[in-house]
Amino acid sequence: MQFSCDPDQEGDELPQYEHIYQNDFSYRKHKKQKEEDISICECKFDFGDPDSACGERCLNVITNTECTPGYCPCGVYCKNQKFQKCEYAKTKLIKCEGRGWGLVALEEIKAGQFIMEYCGEVISWKEAKKRAQTYETHGVKDAYIISLNASEAIDATKKGSLARFINHSCRPNCETRKWNVLGEVRVGIFAKESISPRTELAYDYNFEWYGGAKVRCLCGAVACSGFLGAKSRGFQEDTYVWEDGDDRYSVDKIPVYDSAEDELTSEPSKNGESNTNEEKEKDISTENHLESTALNIQQQSDSTPTPMEEDVVTETVKTETSEDMKLLSQNSQEDSSPKTAIVSRVHGNISKIKSESLPKKRGRPFSGGKTKNVAQKHVDIANVVQLLATKEAQDEVLKYEEVKKEAAVRLSSLYDEIRPAIEEHERDSQDSVATSVAEKWIQASCNKLKAEFDLYSSVIKNIASTPIKPQDTKTKVAEAGNEDHIKLLEAK
Ligand SMILES: C[S@@+](CC[C@H](N)C(=O)[O-])C[C@H]1O[C@@H](n2cnc3c(N)ncnc32)[C@H](O)[C@@H]1O
């Protein structure tokens, strides 16, 4: 179904995308749930107690698995088919300053409640990375790809549900949870706390950061991490200082992709004060909004501001004027040197800016979960080899050096392969890295450590058995002097 816009509406155009209620499986077939894989709970429905049907104590609910219709003992009374039945909370699409569109609650939402499913195209991680790069090159300003499992992602850029509009917050009131539904993993947005009507929904993206432009976070939380995805491994690897004295990638030098640039009204005034009431009113009157219910999306052509919208706008204005934001905005707007150039989502030619001012992403592999602030001193094997006396010794050290290099390359390429699983595990405590993936990683890490150990023990062994070369006369005299000195000391 095409999500259409009302051409009479004022303000920003509504986004164009295809609205879907279930994940799209064009990339691969939907798995067919085998009968032996269907998990059947032990709930018994009691007509006198409607809560007896698949509630908190249902074995399937406890294991984040939806009951399979036709197999649940509670039959049609089963309450554990929320994804399948699209039992969504009522929400409304609204324009949020600086952050594009967002979703607000239209009703009281209880802590832990299922809000809606994050639907999109199910694609492989390889495809996801490719698409992310293509979108960026084509100037697609918002990112809609999220992790599904170790090997797949959901891309809601072209096809998706309303969940694609939920913005990020470093202090979120929602979270994503993975559920098993009829043999497939599906991602749901759940309330982390009770949410009152008119409150914007937000979860912590903590998403994969693929390199390239970074988006400044405008969530306004006190403990805001500064950038979207700033906690992701990729982002940290790219922005941390890696070598002594090499601060090319330190956080204060990275180019910024600033979503606040999109809307003129979101720019803080020169003196750092918040927008005037007049500006706020203008913002409110030009807002567009959509309302969602469980099974339909209705457009609203009403352009009169409701108290809820005013709240939302006021909230974002406050956000913009917090002390942290003032500092961030001033930095980004005043400094236009190539190193700190603002990468605008609207005006900037992303690929041009990328090639001119973004530092090249280094292929530094994941280093065992630790960011590297202390530079590791590398032994220069070529120099060491020159010191060795025999050809055999040299060959041995060179052979171990080769093995060490291969092990490092293997670990590095493996990291690219399994990074989604590692990050998913770090992000989402309910998931665990598949044993096969963990085993591969441990094996490759051990191989690299062993290769390093073999190399350095070979260096030590061969250096130790290399006779000291005859030295020039000057050195000899100096050493002789030292010997005398030692003897003298001994004599005393
Ligand atoms: C999944 S979309 C969310 C919906 C989006 N606002 C829209 O209009 O379609 C993610 C994008 O929204 C923007 N965004 C979300 N949360 C943000 C935040 N806290 N600060 C700045 N931009 C944000 C970023 O451009 C991000 O790539």
The ligand as a Tripos MOL2 file, in Angstrom:
@<TRIPOS>MOLECULE
LIG
   27    29     1     0     0
SMALL
NO_CHARGES

@<TRIPOS>ATOM
      1 C1         14.6930    5.8860   11.6510 C.3       1 LIG1
      2 S1         14.7610    7.5360   11.1330 S.3       1 LIG1
      3 C2         13.6500    8.2960   12.2460 C.3       1 LIG1
      4 C3         12.6040    9.0590   11.5140 C.3       1 LIG1
      5 C4         13.0930   10.3090   10.8500 C.3       1 LIG1
      6 N1         13.1140   11.3840   11.8260 N.3       1 LIG1
      7 C5         12.2600   10.6910    9.6500 C.2       1 LIG1
      8 O1         11.8840   11.8370    9.5240 O.co2     1 LIG1
      9 O2         11.9870    9.8410    8.8390 O.co2     1 LIG1
     10 C6         16.3570    7.9560   11.7160 C.3       1 LIG1
     11 C7         16.8210    9.3240   11.3290 C.3       1 LIG1
     12 O3         16.1280   10.3510   12.0460 O.3       1 LIG1
     13 C8         17.0360   11.3540   12.4640 C.3       1 LIG1
     14 N2         17.1200   11.3170   13.9280 N.ar      1 LIG1
     15 C9         16.5380   10.4150   14.7280 C.ar      1 LIG1
     16 N3         16.8000   10.6640   16.0160 N.ar      1 LIG1
     17 C10        17.5900   11.7470   16.0360 C.ar      1 LIG1
     18 C11        18.2190   12.4880   17.0690 C.ar      1 LIG1
     19 N4         18.0890   12.1620   18.3470 N.pl3     1 LIG1
     20 N5         18.9670   13.5450   16.7130 N.ar      1 LIG1
     21 C12        19.1220   13.8950   15.4190 C.ar      1 LIG1
     22 N6         18.5540   13.2400   14.3850 N.ar      1 LIG1
     23 C13        17.7850   12.1760   14.6870 C.ar      1 LIG1
     24 C14        18.3810   11.0050   11.8570 C.3       1 LIG1
     25 O4         18.4870   11.6580   10.6280 O.3       1 LIG1
     26 C15        18.2720    9.5210   11.6590 C.3       1 LIG1
     27 O5         19.0920    9.0570   10.6050 O.3       1 LIG1
@<TRIPOS>BOND
     1     1     2 1
     2     2     3 1
     3     2    10 1
     4     3     4 1
     5     4     5 1
     6     5     6 1
     7     5     7 1
     8     7     8 2
     9     7     9 1
    10    10    11 1
    11    11    12 1
    12    11    26 1
    13    12    13 1
    14    13    14 1
    15    13    24 1
    16    14    15 ar
    17    14    23 ar
    18    15    16 ar
    19    16    17 ar
    20    17    18 ar
    21    17    23 ar
    22    18    19 1
    23    18    20 ar
    24    20    21 ar
    25    21    22 ar
    26    22    23 ar
    27    24    25 1
    28    24    26 1
    29    26    27 1
@<TRIPOS>SUBSTRUCTURE
     1 LIG1         1 GROUP 0 **** ****
